[in-house]
């Protein structure tokens, strides 16, 4: 089995804008470029099963506007620099994906008090850069916050910890309702 990720994808013109931001950062700082997205769920499964899940999720998901109010940065490769996303609607989509897959609340996603740790965000940089460099990059990003971005597609991607970012592959794409 392979690892698959279901992503929520921004609509144009946002998709092109974020592609350019991500690509420019990657070129300047020697990191990998990737498609702009908010990860909804990641699962090890058979491709045909995950295509069905992504398709069903797209039928249950309407085009939505997500508000990004601030940048975030972490010492975690996949969240080096990101935009923090408004959570409520994304928790609903995440929960719907879990229901479609048949996953109950995963204890690794819950705090001891039962709070879901799913953290919706849109990464702008994957990489292991020092904090000073990340702060410089955030200052260089020409983005006025807060901003509202429309998302209109669900995509399924072959991803995984053992697969380099530049080898990730889009498997399927579905329009939201």
NORLIN-V575154 format. One record per residue. N is the residue number from 0. D_CENTER is the distance of its C-alpha to the mean C-alpha in Angstrom with 1 decimal. Layout:
# NORLIN-V575154
{{N	D_CENTER} {N	D_CENTER}}
This chain:
# NORLIN-V575154
{{0	21.4} {1	18.2} {2	14.7} {3	12.4} {4	8.7} {5	8.3} {6	5.6} {7	6.7} {8	8.1} {9	10.2} {10	13.9} {11	16.5} {12	17.6} {13	14.3} {14	12.7} {15	15.7} {16	15.8} {17	12.3} {18	13.2} {19	16.4} {20	15.2} {21	13.0} {22	15.9} {23	18.5} {24	17.2} {25	16.9} {26	20.4} {27	22.0} {28	20.8} {29	20.9} {30	17.3} {31	15.2} {32	13.6} {33	10.4} {34	9.0} {35	7.2} {36	4.1} {37	2.4} {38	3.0} {39	6.6} {40	8.8} {41	10.1} {42	13.8} {43	16.8} {44	18.7} {45	20.7} {46	19.1} {47	21.2} {48	20.2} {49	16.5} {50	17.4} {51	19.4} {52	16.7} {53	14.2} {54	17.3} {55	18.5} {56	15.3} {57	15.4} {58	19.0} {59	18.2} {60	15.6} {61	17.0} {62	15.8} {63	14.7} {64	14.7} {65	12.4} {66	14.2} {67	13.1} {68	16.2} {69	15.8} {70	14.4} {71	13.7} {72	14.6} {73	15.2} {74	17.1} {75	14.3} {76	13.4} {77	9.6} {78	9.9} {79	12.9} {80	12.2} {81	9.6} {82	10.1} {83	10.8} {84	10.0} {85	12.9} {86	12.7} {87	15.3} {88	14.0} {89	10.6} {90	12.8} {91	14.9} {92	12.4} {93	11.3} {94	15.1} {95	16.0} {96	13.9} {97	15.8} {98	19.0} {99	18.7} {100	18.2} {101	21.0} {102	19.4} {103	21.1} {104	19.8} {105	19.0} {106	21.0} {107	18.5} {108	16.2} {109	19.2} {110	21.3} {111	25.1} {112	25.4} {113	23.1} {114	20.2} {115	16.7} {116	14.7} {117	11.2} {118	9.6} {119	7.1} {120	6.1} {121	5.1} {122	6.6} {123	9.8} {124	11.6} {125	11.6} {126	15.2} {127	18.1} {128	19.8} {129	22.2} {130	21.7} {131	24.1} {132	22.3} {133	19.0} {134	21.0} {135	22.7} {136	19.5} {137	18.3} {138	21.8} {139	21.6} {140	18.5} {141	20.2} {142	18.2} {143	20.1} {144	18.6} {145	18.3} {146	16.8} {147	15.8} {148	13.5} {149	14.0} {150	11.5} {151	13.6} {152	12.2} {153	10.7} {154	10.4} {155	11.3} {156	10.9} {157	13.4} {158	11.9} {159	13.6} {160	15.1} {161	18.2} {162	16.7} {163	16.3} {164	13.2} {165	15.8} {166	16.7} {167	13.5} {168	14.5} {169	13.5} {170	15.6} {171	15.5} {172	14.6} {173	15.7} {174	16.4} {175	15.9} {176	19.3}}
